[in-house]
Amino acid sequence: MRRMRCVKIVATLGPASDDYRTIRALAETGADVFRLNMSHGTHDDIARRHRLVREVEADLGRPIAILADLQGPKLRVGQFAAGAADLEEGERFRLDLDPALGEGHRVCLPHPEIFAALKPGATLLVNDGKIRLRVEDCGADFAETTVEVGGTISDRKGVNFPDVLLPVAALSDKDRADLDFVCGLGVEWLALSFVQRAADVDEARALAAGRALILAKIEKPSALTEFDAILAASDGIMVARGDLGVEMPVQSVPPIQKQLVRKARSAAKPVIVATQMLESMIQSPMPTRAEVSDVAAAIYEGTDAVMLSAESAAGNYPIEAVAMMNKVAIEVESDPTFRDIIVASRLIERRSTADGIVAAARQIAEATDIKAICCFTESGTTAALVARERPAVPILALTSVPATARRLCLIWGTHNVITDGPVRQFKEAVLNAVRAVRADGFAQPQDQIVVTAGLPFNVPGTTNILRVAPCEERLIFRSDPE
């Protein structure tokens, strides 16, 4: 199942992709990572989908990553006596802590911590920004607002606060329970919703206790202000354009996306571009031209992964959506302009021996007829550093740790191989690399590869050796040092 592209595809599982046959078809068609949305479904549902992915993985013989996406704190209004109310521009509307059913002039907002943070002039967005309210007056238990953009507000609609730093933890009680549950199942990545500060990531990491890597979803203006600290604290980033586009002017999202992708690339941390990438394929077997261009633009930027949400979870054409994303990726990466853009956007500060080794590996591969860069990695760091270089040849990440091979499924360009056991000599590493590239069709006996590793072996963070090796085993035995 060699992929003919470098960008990875994340597919969300749901009612439309809830059985072995569909999940296998998604993996065969192009899904590298499966997302479990903790906002929907019971723990039994999540456990069943997790089990099915692992069954598909075993049958296909290819590592597959599982990403559990935590719901995060959901701020919603209460209920209305009539189920809804129509708000007109210029009218006054009150939000308060009174649990009584709402009327045309007021509704409960059962979050006292929100009222404590509000100030006059703050903007409130209801129902994904369809309704806009401006705070005129507020206190410990109320907010008097003016309707700037009207519409129908109904029971339990979500509320966004784009210009308020909310005193709300990124992890709710539900999130903590979900985190412990999915870590117990064995997921590779945890996506943390509504991150506002690096401390939110630190809290999730402490609870995960090394059982999964932490991916911060950037969907609030406050996260952009603190982005450098959040990136440093995280193992990866998701550009969650849905809520980001609600809380910020929609025209600002494309440049923000480009900036975040470049910063994550420079830090050698994976970045996912998500939300509404092929939205029309929920109902249609074909996407719009604009959607195809959107996916292509993210790939040209060098993002590690593009994500399908409702398209694969609840749509009528989940397999077709993955197939389309796969086709777009192959087409974009075949364009000579793609390499030009990738090279021009390679902004890296190299400070360590490992940085120098992987840069040299990429340069050698591009200057000579090298078929692949093979890296031995226990933690996955070496493979991530090689991927940051965005080389023009395939990257084979070889590891004896299944969890590492799965985690690397989110990293650009990596083809991940689980070896039989940890290597102890460099000659053994070269032999394993040669056998892997030949078995998976990356090279022939007359070809050469680059091998990177760290001595001593099996010690994270020791990448310090590079070897150009022939793909003929007898030549390895004749010339390679112990």
C-alpha positions, 0 to 999 in steps of 0.5 A, a space after each residue: 500500500 505504498 502511497 503515491 503522495 506525501 501529504 497525509 489524509 485524516 478521515 473522521 469516522 461516524 455513522 457513514 463509516 462505522 463498519 469494517 468494510 467501509 473503514 478498510 475501503 477508506 484505508 485502501 483508498 487513501 486514509 492514513 489517520 482515522 479521527 474519533 470525534 468525541 463530541 458524538 457517540 458513546 464510549 461503546 461506539 468509540 471503542 468499537 470504531 477503535 477496534 475496527 481500525 486496529 483490525 484493518 491495520 492488522 489485515 493490511 499490514 500497514 501502521 494506521 494512526 488514530 486521533 481522538 478529538 476532544 469536545 472541549 467546553 461547549 458554551 450554549 444558551 438555555 431553552 426557550 418556552 417556544 423553542 426559539 425566538 426571532 431577534 431583530 436588528 437594533 432590539 435589546 436582548 438579555 442573557 442571564 443566569 435565570 434558569 427560567 425558559 427564555 422569551 423573545 427578550 431574554 434567555 439563560 446563559 448558564 455560565 457565571 464565569 462568562 459574565 465575570 469576564 465580559 465587558 461593555 463593547 464585547 461581541 457575542 456570536 450565536 449559532 456559528 456567527 449567524 447572530 451578532 450581539 454587542 454587550 451594552 451593560 453587564 454584571 455578575 449574573 447578566 449581560 444586556 446586549 443590542 442585536 447587531 445582526 438578527 435571526 432566529 435563536 433556538 434552544 441550546 445554540 452555541 455562543 462564541 466570544 471572539 474578543 474575550 479571553 475566557 476563564 474556562 479550562 480547555 478540558 471539561 469534566 467530560 474531556 478528562 473522562 474521554 481522555 483517560 478512556 481513549 488513552 486506555 484504548 490506545 490512541 496515538 494523538 489527542 486533539 485538544 479543542 479551544 486551546 487559549 494558552 500553553 497551560 491548556 496543552 500542559 494540562 492535557 499532557 499531564 493527564 495523558 502521561 505519555 500515552 498519546 501525543 497532544 495536538 492543539 486545535 487553533 480556533 480562537 483569536 487568543 490562541 493566535 496571540 499565544 501561538 508560539 508558546 502553544 506550538 512549543 508546548 504541543 506535538 502538533 497543530 490543527 488549523 480548525 478553520 470552522 470556529 476560527 472563521 466564526 470568531 474572526 473575519 472570514 477573510 483573515 483565515 487564509 493568511 492565518 492558515 499560511 502563517 500557522 502552517 509555515 511556523 509548524 513546519 519550521 518547528 518540525 511539528 505536524 500541522 493539519 488543515 481542517 474543516 469544510 475541505 470537501 463539504 459539498 461531498 456530504 451530499 454530492 459525489 463530486 466536489 466544487 471547483 472551489 473546494 478542490 482549489 482549497 485542498 490544493 492550496 493547503 497541499 502547496 503550502 506544505 501542510 502535513 495533512 488535510 482532514 475530512 470531517 462530516 464528508 467521511 463521518 456522516 456523508 453519502 460518499 465517504 469513500 469517494 471523498 477520500 479518493 478525491 482528496 487522494 487524487 488532488 494530492 497526487 496531481 498537485 505533488 506532480 506539478 513542478 511548481 509544487 517543488 518550487 513552492 516547497 523549496 522557497 518556503 523552507 525556512 529552518 533554523 538548524 542548530 543541532 547535529 541532528 538538524 545538520 544530518 537530516 539537511 545533508 541527507 536531503 541535499 545528497 538525495 537531491 544532488 544525486 540519484 538517491 531513491 529514498 532517505 531511510 531513518 531509524 527512530 525510536 521516538 519519531 523525532 528523526 523522521 519528523 526532522 527529515 520530513 521538515 526538510 520536505 525532500 524530493 524523495 520518499 522517507 522511510 521511517 523504520 522503528 521497532 516501536 509500533 506506537 512510533 510507527 503509528 504516530 508518524 502516520 501524521 507526518 508528511 512524506 513518511 512511509 512507516 515500517 515496523 522492524 522485528 526488533 531494535 537494531 544494535 549495529 549500523 550494518 544491521 540498520 543498513 540491511 533493514 533499510 535496503 530490505 524495506 525499500 526493495 520490498 515496498 518498491 522504492 528501489 532496485 538492487 542497482 540503486 542507492 539510498 541514504 540511511 540516517 541513524 543515531 549511535 548508540 542505537 535506541 537512544 532518542 535524540 542521538 541522530 549523528 550518522 549518515 551513510 549512502 548505501 547500495 541496495 545490493 546486500 552483498 555490497 553492504 557486507 563487503 564495504 559497510 563498517 560495523 
